[in-house]
Amino acid sequence: MDLGYILAEEKIKQAIKDGELDNLPGKGKPLKIEDLSMIPPELRSGYIMMKSAGMLPEEMQLKKELLTLEDLIKQCTDQDEKEEYKRKLSEKKIRFNMLMEKRNMSSSRSFGSYRGKINRRIGL
């Protein structure tokens, strides 16, 4: 075994013995395990860090903006304003498609299984 591993284990055992770990938040509760199966393995740690920081990946931000624009178009009564929203929606769809191509998501098995659902949801 690695010396660092042995030292870490000893420190943990000592902390447990001294009661230093008794009042940790969530003690005795099950861990919240997220399903990351839809995210390619090489991107998972990045997604976890971004989520912890309260940030959305660019494709998720774009999807959110697409949905917002669709709602605005449905609710809008001014024709000029509606046309402007439609123009913005087209630009966002193009940006989303370019991003997916750039990230080579088309070859990802997990993305492929959800592509139809995503496209229907954002109206592609």
DSSP file (Angstrom, degrees, kcal/mol; ACC not computed):
  #  RESIDUE AA STRUCTURE BP1 BP2  ACC     N-H-->O    O-->H-N    N-H-->O    O-->H-N    TCO  KAPPA ALPHA  PHI   PSI    X-CA   Y-CA   Z-CA
    1    1 A M              0   0    0      0, 0.0     2,-0.2     0, 0.0     3,-0.0   0.000 360.0 360.0 360.0 158.0    0.0    0.0    0.0
    2    2 A D     >  -     0   0    0      1,-0.1     4,-2.0     4,-0.0     5,-0.2  -0.504 360.0-132.2 -74.7 140.4    0.9    3.6   -0.5
    3    3 A L  H  > S+     0   0    0      1,-0.2     4,-2.5     2,-0.2     5,-0.2   0.878 108.3  54.0 -62.4 -39.1    2.4    5.5    2.5
    4    4 A G  H  > S+     0   0    0      1,-0.2     4,-2.5     2,-0.2    -1,-0.2   0.900 107.4  50.9 -61.6 -41.2    0.0    8.4    1.9
    5    5 A Y  H  > S+     0   0    0      2,-0.2     4,-2.4     1,-0.2    -2,-0.2   0.916 110.5  48.7 -62.3 -44.3   -3.0    6.0    1.9
    6    6 A I  H  X S+     0   0    0     -4,-2.0     4,-2.2     2,-0.2    -2,-0.2   0.912 112.4  48.1 -64.3 -43.7   -1.8    4.5    5.3
    7    7 A L  H  X S+     0   0    0     -4,-2.5     4,-2.3     2,-0.2    -1,-0.2   0.913 111.5  50.1 -63.2 -42.8   -1.3    8.0    6.8
    8    8 A A  H  X S+     0   0    0     -4,-2.5     4,-2.4     1,-0.2    -2,-0.2   0.923 110.2  50.2 -62.1 -44.3   -4.7    9.2    5.6
    9    9 A E  H  X S+     0   0    0     -4,-2.4     4,-2.6     1,-0.2    -1,-0.2   0.904 110.1  50.4 -60.5 -42.1   -6.4    6.1    7.0
   10   10 A E  H  X S+     0   0    0     -4,-2.2     4,-2.3     2,-0.2    -1,-0.2   0.899 110.1  49.7 -63.8 -41.2   -4.7    6.6   10.4
   11   11 A K  H  X S+     0   0    0     -4,-2.3     4,-2.4     2,-0.2    -2,-0.2   0.906 111.8  48.6 -64.1 -41.7   -5.8   10.2   10.5
   12   12 A I  H  X S+     0   0    0     -4,-2.4     4,-2.4     2,-0.2    -2,-0.2   0.932 111.4  49.3 -64.1 -45.9   -9.4    9.2    9.7
   13   13 A K  H  X S+     0   0    0     -4,-2.6     4,-2.3     1,-0.2    -2,-0.2   0.898 112.2  48.6 -60.4 -40.6   -9.4    6.5   12.4
   14   14 A Q  H  X S+     0   0    0     -4,-2.3     4,-2.4     2,-0.2    -1,-0.2   0.899 110.2  51.0 -67.3 -40.7   -8.0    9.0   14.9
   15   15 A A  H  X>S+     0   0    0     -4,-2.4     5,-2.1     2,-0.2     6,-0.6   0.898 111.4  48.2 -63.8 -40.5  -10.7   11.6   14.0
   16   16 A I  H ><5S+     0   0    0     -4,-2.4     3,-0.9     1,-0.2    -2,-0.2   0.928 112.2  49.3 -63.4 -44.9  -13.4    9.0   14.4
   17   17 A K  H 3<5S+     0   0    0     -4,-2.3    -2,-0.2     1,-0.2    -1,-0.2   0.875 111.7  48.4 -62.4 -39.1  -12.0    7.9   17.8
   18   18 A D  H 3<5S-     0   0    0     -4,-2.4    -1,-0.2    -5,-0.1    -2,-0.2   0.526 113.5-118.3 -80.9  -5.5  -11.8   11.6   19.0
   19   19 A G  T X<5S+     0   0    0     -3,-0.9     3,-1.3    -4,-0.6     4,-0.3   0.641  72.0 134.8  80.6  14.5  -15.4   12.3   17.9
   20   20 A E  T 3 <S+     0   0    0     -5,-2.1     3,-0.2     1,-0.2    -4,-0.2   0.692  72.7  47.9 -69.8 -17.8  -14.4   14.9   15.3
   21   21 A L  T >  S+     0   0    0     -6,-0.6     3,-0.8     1,-0.1    -1,-0.2   0.274  84.1  95.5-105.3  10.3  -16.7   13.5   12.7
   22   22 A D  T <  S+     0   0    0     -3,-1.3    -1,-0.1     1,-0.2    -2,-0.1   0.808  85.0  44.0 -73.4 -29.8  -19.8   13.1   14.9
   23   23 A N  T 3  S+     0   0    0     -4,-0.3    -1,-0.2    -3,-0.2    -2,-0.1  -0.022  76.8 139.3-109.4  31.0  -21.5   16.4   14.0
   24   24 A L    X   -     0   0    0     -3,-0.8     3,-1.5     1,-0.1     2,-0.1  -0.474  62.3 -99.7 -72.8 144.3  -21.1   16.4   10.2
   25   25 A P  T 3  S+     0   0    0      0, 0.0    -1,-0.1     0, 0.0    -2,-0.0  -0.406 107.6  20.2 -63.8 138.1  -24.1   17.6    8.2
   26   26 A G  T >  S+     0   0    0      1,-0.2     3,-2.2    -2,-0.1     2,-0.1   0.548  82.4 165.4  82.6   7.6  -26.1   14.8    6.8
   27   27 A K  T <   +     0   0    0     -3,-1.5    -1,-0.2     1,-0.3    -5,-0.0  -0.363  69.8  12.0 -60.8 131.2  -24.8   12.2    9.2
   28   28 A G  T 3  S+     0   0    0      1,-0.3    -1,-0.3    -2,-0.1    -2,-0.0   0.391 104.9 111.8  84.4  -3.4  -26.9    9.1    9.2
   29   29 A K  S <  S-     0   0    0     -3,-2.2    -1,-0.3     1,-0.1     2,-0.0  -0.746  75.6-100.3-102.4 150.4  -28.7   10.1    6.0
   30   30 A P        -     0   0    0      0, 0.0     2,-0.1     0, 0.0    -1,-0.1  -0.351  42.0-105.5 -67.2 149.1  -28.4    8.4    2.6
   31   31 A L        -     0   0    0      1,-0.1     2,-1.0    -2,-0.0    -5,-0.0  -0.461  25.6-122.7 -71.3 144.3  -26.1   10.0    0.1
   32   32 A K        -     0   0    0     -2,-0.1     2,-0.6     2,-0.0    -1,-0.1  -0.802  32.7-168.0 -88.7 105.0  -27.7   11.8   -2.8
   33   33 A I        -     0   0    0     -2,-1.0     2,-0.3     2,-0.0    -2,-0.0  -0.843   9.4-143.9-100.1 124.0  -26.2   10.1   -5.8
   34   34 A E        -     0   0    0     -2,-0.6     2,-0.9     1,-0.1    -2,-0.0  -0.612  15.6-120.7 -87.8 145.5  -26.8   11.7   -9.2
   35   35 A D        +     0   0    0     -2,-0.3     3,-0.3     1,-0.1    -1,-0.1  -0.757  37.9 166.6 -84.7 107.4  -27.4    9.8  -12.3
   36   36 A L    >   +     0   0    0     -2,-0.9     3,-1.6     1,-0.2    -1,-0.1   0.131  39.4 113.5-105.7  18.1  -24.6   10.9  -14.7
   37   37 A S  T 3  S+     0   0    0      1,-0.3    -1,-0.2    73,-0.0    73,-0.1   0.747  72.8  57.6 -65.3 -22.8  -25.1    8.1  -17.2
   38   38 A M  T 3  S+     0   0    0     -3,-0.3    -1,-0.3     2,-0.1    -2,-0.1   0.603  94.7  78.7 -82.7  -9.9  -26.2   10.6  -19.9
   39   39 A I  S <  S-     0   0    0     -3,-1.6     5,-0.1    71,-0.1    -3,-0.0  -0.846  92.8-109.8-101.7 130.5  -23.0   12.5  -19.6
   40   40 A P    >>  -     0   0    0      0, 0.0     3,-2.2     0, 0.0     4,-0.8  -0.283  30.9-117.5 -55.4 141.2  -19.9   11.1  -21.3
   41   41 A P  G >4 S+     0   0    0      0, 0.0     3,-0.6     0, 0.0     4,-0.5   0.817 112.3  57.9 -53.0 -35.7  -17.4    9.9  -18.7
   42   42 A E  G 34 S+     0   0    0      1,-0.2     4,-0.2     2,-0.1    -3,-0.0   0.656 110.8  43.5 -72.5 -13.2  -14.7   12.3  -19.7
   43   43 A L  G <> S+     0   0    0     -3,-2.2     4,-2.2     2,-0.1    -1,-0.2   0.517  88.0  91.0-105.0  -8.0  -17.1   15.3  -19.0
   44   44 A R  H <X S+     0   0    0     -4,-0.8     4,-2.4    -3,-0.6     5,-0.2   0.896  85.2  48.6 -60.9 -45.7  -18.6   14.1  -15.7
   45   45 A S  H  > S+     0   0    0     -4,-0.5     4,-2.3     1,-0.2    -1,-0.2   0.896 112.0  50.9 -64.8 -37.0  -16.1   15.8  -13.3
   46   46 A G  H  > S+     0   0    0      2,-0.2     4,-2.4     1,-0.2    -1,-0.2   0.904 110.0  49.5 -63.8 -41.8  -16.4   19.1  -15.2
   47   47 A Y  H  X S+     0   0    0     -4,-2.2     4,-2.5     2,-0.2    -2,-0.2   0.890 110.1  51.1 -64.9 -39.7  -20.2   18.9  -15.0
   48   48 A I  H  X S+     0   0    0     -4,-2.4     4,-2.4     2,-0.2    -2,-0.2   0.927 111.6  47.2 -64.3 -44.4  -20.1   18.2  -11.3
   49   49 A M  H  X S+     0   0    0     -4,-2.3     4,-1.6     1,-0.2    -2,-0.2   0.916 112.9  48.9 -63.4 -42.4  -17.8   21.1  -10.6
   50   50 A M  H  <>S+     0   0    0     -4,-2.4     5,-3.1     1,-0.2     4,-0.3   0.907 111.7  49.1 -64.5 -40.9  -20.0   23.5  -12.7
   51   51 A K  H ><5S+     0   0    0     -4,-2.5     3,-1.4     1,-0.2    -1,-0.2   0.910 108.8  52.4 -64.9 -42.0  -23.1   22.3  -11.0
   52   52 A S  H 3<5S+     0   0    0     -4,-2.4    -1,-0.2     1,-0.3    -2,-0.2   0.837 109.9  49.8 -62.0 -32.4  -21.5   22.9   -7.6
   53   53 A A  T 3<5S-     0   0    0     -4,-1.6    -1,-0.3    -5,-0.2    -2,-0.2   0.467 119.4-112.3 -85.0  -2.1  -20.6   26.4   -8.7
   54   54 A G  T < 5S+     0   0    0     -3,-1.4     2,-0.3    -4,-0.3    -3,-0.2   0.716  73.0 134.1  79.8  20.6  -24.2   27.0   -9.8
   55   55 A M      < -     0   0    0     -5,-3.1    -1,-0.3    -6,-0.2    -2,-0.1  -0.758  47.1-140.4-105.0 150.8  -23.3   27.2  -13.5
   56   56 A L        -     0   0    0     -2,-0.3    -9,-0.0    -3,-0.1     5,-0.0  -0.859  26.5-109.2-104.5 143.2  -25.0   25.6  -16.4
   57   57 A P     >  -     0   0    0      0, 0.0     4,-2.4     0, 0.0     3,-0.5  -0.343  37.9-107.4 -61.6 154.5  -23.1   24.0  -19.4
   58   58 A E  H  > S+     0   0    0      1,-0.3     4,-2.6     2,-0.2     5,-0.2   0.870 118.9  52.3 -56.4 -40.7  -23.5   26.1  -22.5
   59   59 A E  H  > S+     0   0    0      1,-0.2     4,-2.1     2,-0.2    -1,-0.3   0.868 110.5  48.2 -66.9 -33.5  -25.9   23.5  -24.2
   60   60 A M  H  > S+     0   0    0     -3,-0.5     4,-2.3     2,-0.2    -2,-0.2   0.895 111.3  50.2 -70.7 -39.3  -28.1   23.5  -21.1
   61   61 A Q  H  X S+     0   0    0     -4,-2.4     4,-2.3     2,-0.2    -2,-0.2   0.915 111.1  49.5 -63.0 -42.5  -28.2   27.3  -21.0
   62   62 A L  H  X S+     0   0    0     -4,-2.6     4,-2.6    -5,-0.2    -2,-0.2   0.914 109.8  50.5 -63.2 -42.8  -29.1   27.4  -24.7
   63   63 A K  H  X S+     0   0    0     -4,-2.1     4,-2.2     1,-0.2    -1,-0.2   0.908 110.1  50.7 -61.6 -40.6  -31.9   24.9  -24.2
   64   64 A K  H  X S+     0   0    0     -4,-2.3     4,-2.0     1,-0.2    -1,-0.2   0.918 111.6  47.5 -62.2 -43.9  -33.2   27.0  -21.4
   65   65 A E  H  X S+     0   0    0     -4,-2.3     4,-2.6     2,-0.2    -2,-0.2   0.875 109.3  54.3 -65.6 -37.8  -33.1   30.1  -23.6
   66   66 A L  H  X S+     0   0    0     -4,-2.6     4,-2.3     2,-0.2    -2,-0.2   0.926 109.5  47.0 -61.2 -45.0  -34.8   28.2  -26.4
   67   67 A L  H  X S+     0   0    0     -4,-2.2     4,-2.1     2,-0.2    -1,-0.2   0.892 111.9  50.6 -64.7 -39.8  -37.7   27.3  -24.1
   68   68 A T  H  X S+     0   0    0     -4,-2.0     4,-2.4     2,-0.2    -2,-0.2   0.924 110.6  49.0 -63.7 -44.5  -38.0   30.8  -22.8
   69   69 A L  H  X S+     0   0    0     -4,-2.6     4,-2.4     1,-0.2    -2,-0.2   0.891 109.1  52.7 -63.4 -39.3  -38.1   32.2  -26.3
   70   70 A E  H  X S+     0   0    0     -4,-2.3     4,-2.1     1,-0.2    -1,-0.2   0.914 110.2  48.2 -62.0 -42.0  -40.8   29.7  -27.4
   71   71 A D  H  X S+     0   0    0     -4,-2.1     4,-1.8     1,-0.2    -2,-0.2   0.905 110.6  51.2 -64.2 -41.1  -42.9   30.8  -24.4
   72   72 A L  H  X S+     0   0    0     -4,-2.4     4,-1.7     1,-0.2    -2,-0.2   0.900 109.0  51.3 -62.7 -40.5  -42.4   34.4  -25.3
   73   73 A I  H  < S+     0   0    0     -4,-2.4    -1,-0.2     1,-0.2    -2,-0.2   0.908 109.7  50.0 -62.9 -42.1  -43.5   33.8  -28.9
   74   74 A K  H  < S+     0   0    0     -4,-2.1    -1,-0.2     1,-0.2    -2,-0.2   0.860 117.7  39.5 -64.4 -34.9  -46.7   32.0  -27.7
   75   75 A Q  H  < S+     0   0    0     -4,-1.8    -1,-0.2    -5,-0.1    -2,-0.2   0.648  91.8 105.6 -90.1 -16.3  -47.6   34.8  -25.4
   76   76 A C     <  +     0   0    0     -4,-1.7     3,-0.0    -5,-0.2    -4,-0.0  -0.418  38.1 177.8 -73.7 136.6  -46.6   37.8  -27.6
   77   77 A T        +     0   0    0     -2,-0.1     2,-0.5     5,-0.0    -1,-0.1   0.658  58.7  89.0-107.3 -24.7  -49.4   39.8  -29.2
   78   78 A D     >  -     0   0    0      1,-0.2     4,-2.4     2,-0.0     5,-0.2  -0.660  67.2-151.8 -77.7 120.2  -47.2   42.5  -31.0
   79   79 A Q  H  > S+     0   0    0     -2,-0.5     4,-2.2     1,-0.2     5,-0.2   0.872  92.9  50.5 -64.2 -39.9  -46.3   41.1  -34.4
   80   80 A D  H  > S+     0   0    0      2,-0.2     4,-1.8     1,-0.2    -1,-0.2   0.917 113.0  46.4 -64.7 -42.5  -43.0   43.0  -34.7
   81   81 A E  H  > S+     0   0    0      1,-0.2     4,-2.2     2,-0.2    -2,-0.2   0.885 110.5  53.8 -65.6 -38.8  -41.9   41.8  -31.3
   82   82 A K  H  X S+     0   0    0     -4,-2.4     4,-2.2     1,-0.2    -2,-0.2   0.899 107.5  50.6 -62.6 -41.3  -42.9   38.2  -32.2
   83   83 A E  H  X S+     0   0    0     -4,-2.2     4,-2.2     2,-0.2    -1,-0.2   0.878 108.6  52.3 -64.2 -38.2  -40.8   38.3  -35.3
   84   84 A E  H  X S+     0   0    0     -4,-1.8     4,-2.2     2,-0.2    -2,-0.2   0.913 109.6  48.7 -64.4 -42.3  -37.8   39.5  -33.3
   85   85 A Y  H  X S+     0   0    0     -4,-2.2     4,-2.5     1,-0.2    -2,-0.2   0.891 110.1  52.0 -63.3 -39.5  -38.3   36.6  -30.9
   86   86 A K  H  X S+     0   0    0     -4,-2.2     4,-2.3     2,-0.2    -2,-0.2   0.891 108.6  50.8 -64.3 -39.2  -38.5   34.2  -33.8
   87   87 A R  H  X S+     0   0    0     -4,-2.2     4,-2.1     2,-0.2    -2,-0.2   0.927 111.9  47.1 -63.1 -44.9  -35.3   35.5  -35.2
   88   88 A K  H  X S+     0   0    0     -4,-2.2     4,-2.4     1,-0.2    -2,-0.2   0.881 109.9  54.0 -63.5 -38.2  -33.6   35.1  -31.9
   89   89 A L  H  X S+     0   0    0     -4,-2.5     4,-2.4     2,-0.2    -2,-0.2   0.914 107.8  49.6 -62.7 -43.4  -35.0   31.6  -31.6
   90   90 A S  H  X S+     0   0    0     -4,-2.3     4,-2.3     1,-0.2    -1,-0.2   0.908 110.6  50.2 -62.3 -42.2  -33.6   30.6  -35.0
   91   91 A E  H  X S+     0   0    0     -4,-2.1     4,-2.4     1,-0.2    -2,-0.2   0.914 111.2  48.5 -62.3 -42.5  -30.1   32.0  -34.0
   92   92 A K  H  X S+     0   0    0     -4,-2.4     4,-2.6     2,-0.2    -2,-0.2   0.884 110.2  51.7 -66.9 -38.0  -30.2   30.0  -30.7
   93   93 A K  H  X S+     0   0    0     -4,-2.4     4,-2.6     2,-0.2    -1,-0.2   0.912 110.9  47.9 -63.8 -42.1  -31.2   26.8  -32.6
   94   94 A I  H  X S+     0   0    0     -4,-2.3     4,-2.5     2,-0.2    -2,-0.2   0.925 112.6  48.7 -63.8 -44.0  -28.3   27.2  -35.0
   95   95 A R  H  X S+     0   0    0     -4,-2.4     4,-2.3     2,-0.2    -2,-0.2   0.903 111.4  50.6 -62.0 -41.5  -25.9   27.9  -32.1
   96   96 A F  H  X S+     0   0    0     -4,-2.6     4,-2.3     2,-0.2    -2,-0.2   0.934 111.6  47.0 -62.3 -47.0  -27.2   24.8  -30.3
   97   97 A N  H  X S+     0   0    0     -4,-2.6     4,-2.2     1,-0.2    -2,-0.2   0.893 112.3  50.0 -62.8 -40.7  -26.8   22.6  -33.4
   98   98 A M  H  X S+     0   0    0     -4,-2.5     4,-2.7     1,-0.2    -1,-0.2   0.903 110.4  50.5 -64.6 -40.0  -23.3   23.9  -34.0
   99   99 A L  H  X S+     0   0    0     -4,-2.3     4,-2.3     2,-0.2    -2,-0.2   0.904 109.7  50.0 -64.4 -41.6  -22.4   23.3  -30.4
  100  100 A M  H  <>S+     0   0    0     -4,-2.3     5,-2.5     2,-0.2     6,-0.5   0.896 113.1  46.6 -65.0 -39.6  -23.6   19.7  -30.6
  101  101 A E  H ><5S+     0   0    0     -4,-2.2     3,-1.3     3,-0.2    -2,-0.2   0.922 111.7  51.4 -66.5 -43.1  -21.7   19.1  -33.8
  102  102 A K  H 3<5S+     0   0    0     -4,-2.7    -2,-0.2     1,-0.3    -1,-0.2   0.891 111.3  46.8 -61.2 -40.5  -18.5   20.7  -32.3
  103  103 A R  T 3<5S-     0   0    0     -4,-2.3    -1,-0.3    -5,-0.2    -2,-0.2   0.438 109.6-126.8 -82.5   1.5  -18.8   18.5  -29.2
  104  104 A N  T X 5 +     0   0    0     -3,-1.3     3,-1.1    -4,-0.2     4,-0.3   0.851  55.9 152.7  57.0  37.4  -19.3   15.5  -31.4
  105  105 A M  G > < +     0   0    0     -5,-2.5     3,-1.1     1,-0.2     7,-0.2   0.714  57.1  76.2 -70.4 -18.8  -22.5   14.6  -29.5
  106  106 A S  G 3  S+     0   0    0     -6,-0.5    -1,-0.2     1,-0.3    -5,-0.1   0.796  96.5  47.0 -63.9 -25.7  -23.9   12.9  -32.6
  107  107 A S  G <  S+     0   0    0     -3,-1.1     2,-0.4     4,-0.0    -1,-0.3   0.522  87.5 106.1 -92.4  -5.1  -21.6   10.0  -32.0
  108  108 A S    <>  -     0   0    0     -3,-1.1     4,-2.5    -4,-0.3     5,-0.1  -0.615  61.5-151.1 -77.0 126.4  -22.4    9.7  -28.2
  109  109 A R  H  > S+     0   0    0     -2,-0.4     4,-1.7     1,-0.2    -1,-0.2   0.911  96.3  50.1 -63.3 -42.3  -24.7    6.7  -27.5
  110  110 A S  H  > S+     0   0    0      1,-0.2     4,-0.7     2,-0.2    -1,-0.2   0.902 113.2  45.5 -66.5 -39.2  -26.3    8.4  -24.5
  111  111 A F  H >> S+     0   0    0      1,-0.2     4,-1.3     2,-0.2     3,-1.0   0.902 108.3  58.2 -68.3 -38.9  -27.0   11.5  -26.5
  112  112 A G  H 3< S+     0   0    0     -4,-2.5     4,-0.5     1,-0.3     3,-0.3   0.855 101.8  54.4 -58.4 -35.9  -28.3    9.5  -29.4
  113  113 A S  H 3< S+     0   0    0     -4,-1.7    -1,-0.3     1,-0.2     4,-0.2   0.743 118.0  35.1 -71.7 -21.4  -30.9    7.9  -27.2
  114  114 A Y  H <X S+     0   0    0     -3,-1.0     4,-2.5    -4,-0.7    -1,-0.2   0.450  88.7  97.5-109.4  -2.3  -32.3   11.2  -26.1
  115  115 A R  H  X S+     0   0    0     -4,-1.3     4,-3.0    -3,-0.3     5,-0.2   0.906  83.9  50.2 -55.2 -47.2  -31.8   13.2  -29.3
  116  116 A G  H  > S+     0   0    0     -4,-0.5     4,-2.4     1,-0.2    -1,-0.2   0.914 111.7  48.0 -59.6 -44.1  -35.4   12.8  -30.4
  117  117 A K  H  > S+     0   0    0     -4,-0.2     4,-2.2     2,-0.2    -1,-0.2   0.919 113.7  47.2 -62.2 -44.0  -36.8   13.9  -27.1
  118  118 A I  H  X S+     0   0    0     -4,-2.5     4,-2.3     1,-0.2    -2,-0.2   0.939 112.4  49.1 -64.4 -47.0  -34.5   17.0  -27.0
  119  119 A N  H  X>S+     0   0    0     -4,-3.0     5,-2.8     1,-0.2     4,-0.7   0.891 112.1  48.2 -61.8 -40.6  -35.3   18.0  -30.6
  120  120 A R  H  <5S+     0   0    0     -4,-2.4     3,-0.4    -5,-0.2    -1,-0.2   0.904 111.3  51.6 -64.3 -40.1  -39.1   17.6  -30.0
  121  121 A R  H  <5S+     0   0    0     -4,-2.2    -2,-0.2     1,-0.2    -1,-0.2   0.889 117.3  36.7 -66.2 -39.6  -38.8   19.7  -26.8
  122  122 A I  H  <5S-     0   0    0     -4,-2.3    -1,-0.2    -5,-0.1    -2,-0.2   0.395 114.8-113.5 -97.1   4.3  -36.9   22.5  -28.4
  123  123 A G  T  <5       0   0    0     -4,-0.7    -3,-0.2    -3,-0.4    -4,-0.1   0.805 360.0 360.0  76.8  31.7  -38.9   22.3  -31.7
  124  124 A L      <       0   0    0     -5,-2.8    -4,-0.2    -6,-0.2    -5,-0.1   0.457 360.0 360.0 -91.3 360.0  -36.1   21.2  -34.1
